[in-house]
Amino acid sequence: MTKTTSAKIDVVLLWIIGVILVYSAIIFTSAFFCGADMGAWVWDRHQNLFSWYSRPLFVIPAAYYAYRQKIWHVLGFVLLLATSLFWFAAPESTDPAIREYLQWKADLFFSNESKLPLLGLIVAVLIFLFLLFYAFWQRNHWLGLLVINAGTVLKIIVSLALGEGTGAAAVLP
């Protein structure tokens, strides 16, 4: 692939990311102006497993563009990752194991008197993403793979150890 073809693809991709982010903003503001409880609205949609399985579709290209040192592409994919929580409609039914796991998460992060678990989650995710993209930005794919695997193992350990018997539901996704 020539350099100009690659540059054209990069520009088209930024436009596609922009269009999807505008779509995300439209559905989010539409729900807001319809009077939805935004926390519950996002949470209900997060129960759709498509939002879980879509995450690698954004992390992998973001890592690729970090390797190519294209900051706008990385930021675009990170925003797609964040907004993918609410792209998919709330499922009509949820697997009981998934529902129990998500209830445990809701209790831990949102119903808990302490906001420390939620803050810890946010900091852990930001550190993971920073380390991942930094590793690839430095063109150190071995460190990047180490970060991906360490993050995956930590997610599994935390889910199983703290998930009160429901954490296994998070292992496959």
VOFI-952943 format. One line per field, with one value per residue (C-alpha): residue number from 1; residue in three letters; chain; x, y, z. Coordinates in steps of 0.1 Angstrom, whole numbers, plus 5000, padded with zeros to 4 digits. Example, Ala and Ser with C-alpha at 12.3 -4.5 7.8 and 13.67 -1.06 7.14 Angstrom:
<atoms>
num <- (1 2) $
residuo <- (ALA SER) $
cadena <- (A A) $
px <- (5123 5137) $
py <- (4955 4989) $
pz <- (5078 5071) $
</atoms>
This chain:
<atoms>
num <- (1 2 3 4 5 6 7 8 9 10 11 12 13 14 15 16 17 18 19 20 21 22 23 24 25 26 27 28 29 30 31 32 33 34 35 36 37 38 39 40 41 42 43 44 45 46 47 48 49 50 51 52 53 54 55 56 57 58 59 60 61 62 63 64 65 66 67 68 69 70 71 72 73 74 75 76 77 78 79 80 81 82 83 84 85 86 87 88 89 90 91 92 93 94 95 96 97 98 99 100 101 102 103 104 105 106 107 108 109 110 111 112 113 114 115 116 117 118 119 120 121 122 123 124 125 126 127 128 129 130 131 132 133 134 135 136 137 138 139 140 141 142 143 144 145 146 147 148 149 150 151 152 153 154 155 156 157 158 159 160 161 162 163 164 165 166 167 168 169 170 171 172 173) $
residuo <- (MET THR LYS THR THR SER ALA LYS ILE ASP VAL VAL LEU LEU TRP ILE ILE GLY VAL ILE LEU VAL TYR SER ALA ILE ILE PHE THR SER ALA PHE PHE CYS GLY ALA ASP MET GLY ALA TRP VAL TRP ASP ARG HIS GLN ASN LEU PHE SER TRP TYR SER ARG PRO LEU PHE VAL ILE PRO ALA ALA TYR TYR ALA TYR ARG GLN LYS ILE TRP HIS VAL LEU GLY PHE VAL LEU LEU LEU ALA THR SER LEU PHE TRP PHE ALA ALA PRO GLU SER THR ASP PRO ALA ILE ARG GLU TYR LEU GLN TRP LYS ALA ASP LEU PHE PHE SER ASN GLU SER LYS LEU PRO LEU LEU GLY LEU ILE VAL ALA VAL LEU ILE PHE LEU PHE LEU LEU PHE TYR ALA PHE TRP GLN ARG ASN HIS TRP LEU GLY LEU LEU VAL ILE ASN ALA GLY THR VAL LEU LYS ILE ILE VAL SER LEU ALA LEU GLY GLU GLY THR GLY ALA ALA ALA VAL LEU PRO) $
cadena <- (A A A A A A A A A A A A A A A A A A A A A A A A A A A A A A A A A A A A A A A A A A A A A A A A A A A A A A A A A A A A A A A A A A A A A A A A A A A A A A A A A A A A A A A A A A A A A A A A A A A A A A A A A A A A A A A A A A A A A A A A A A A A A A A A A A A A A A A A A A A A A A A A A A A A A A A A A A A A A A A A A A A A A A A A A A A A A) $
px <- (5000 5014 5018 4991 4967 4974 4969 4936 4924 4934 4914 4883 4886 4886 4855 4838 4848 4834 4801 4797 4805 4779 4754 4764 4758 4724 4711 4725 4710 4678 4675 4683 4657 4631 4636 4655 4674 4707 4726 4698 4695 4732 4733 4703 4720 4753 4736 4736 4765 4773 4786 4809 4821 4826 4854 4883 4870 4881 4911 4930 4928 4936 4968 4975 4972 4993 5020 5017 5017 4984 4970 4936 4929 4938 4915 4888 4888 4889 4858 4842 4851 4835 4803 4798 4783 4750 4749 4729 4694 4687 4682 4647 4662 4695 4712 4707 4745 4751 4723 4738 4773 4760 4740 4771 4790 4761 4761 4799 4802 4770 4751 4781 4784 4821 4830 4864 4856 4843 4873 4896 4879 4882 4919 4927 4911 4929 4962 4956 4948 4977 5002 4988 4989 5022 5038 5026 5035 5070 5067 5073 5048 5061 5053 5020 5011 5023 5000 4970 4976 4982 4950 4930 4944 4937 4902 4896 4911 4892 4859 4864 4878 4854 4825 4808 4803 4791 4824 4827 4801 4827 4855 4844 4837) $
py <- (5000 5034 5062 5083 5054 5049 5086 5086 5056 5074 5105 5084 5065 5097 5108 5075 5078 5113 5102 5074 5098 5122 5093 5085 5121 5121 5090 5101 5136 5122 5099 5129 5152 5123 5124 5092 5085 5085 5063 5036 5041 5035 5006 4989 4991 4979 4946 4939 4916 4933 4962 4938 4920 4952 4965 4946 4961 4995 4986 4967 4995 5021 5001 4998 5036 5041 5021 5044 5074 5088 5105 5115 5080 5066 5092 5085 5048 5054 5076 5049 5024 5046 5053 5017 5012 5026 5019 4987 4985 4971 4933 4919 4892 4888 4856 4852 4848 4881 4898 4887 4898 4932 4936 4929 4955 4980 4974 4978 5008 5027 5017 5016 5045 5047 5059 5044 5013 5034 5057 5026 5012 5044 5048 5012 5015 5047 5033 5001 5021 5045 5017 4998 5027 5040 5006 5006 5042 5033 5005 4979 4953 4928 4953 4959 4922 4920 4948 4933 4899 4914 4935 4905 4883 4911 4915 4878 4877 4907 4894 4859 4870 4899 4889 4870 4839 4858 4868 4838 4856 4882 4857 4848 4884) $
pz <- (5000 4991 5015 4999 4999 5036 5043 5024 5044 5076 5067 5057 5090 5109 5091 5099 5136 5136 5120 5146 5174 5161 5160 5196 5207 5189 5206 5240 5238 5225 5255 5278 5263 5265 5302 5306 5338 5320 5344 5342 5304 5299 5324 5308 5274 5288 5296 5259 5253 5220 5240 5258 5227 5207 5229 5212 5179 5193 5215 5187 5161 5187 5196 5158 5154 5186 5169 5139 5163 5151 5182 5167 5156 5191 5208 5183 5190 5227 5224 5204 5231 5258 5238 5227 5262 5250 5212 5215 5227 5261 5257 5262 5284 5300 5310 5348 5353 5335 5353 5387 5377 5366 5398 5418 5398 5402 5440 5442 5420 5423 5454 5477 5502 5493 5458 5462 5441 5412 5414 5415 5384 5365 5375 5367 5332 5324 5336 5315 5284 5289 5293 5264 5240 5254 5247 5211 5207 5217 5191 5217 5207 5233 5261 5245 5245 5281 5291 5272 5289 5323 5320 5310 5338 5363 5351 5355 5389 5402 5387 5402 5435 5442 5421 5449 5428 5397 5383 5360 5338 5328 5319 5284 5271) $
</atoms>
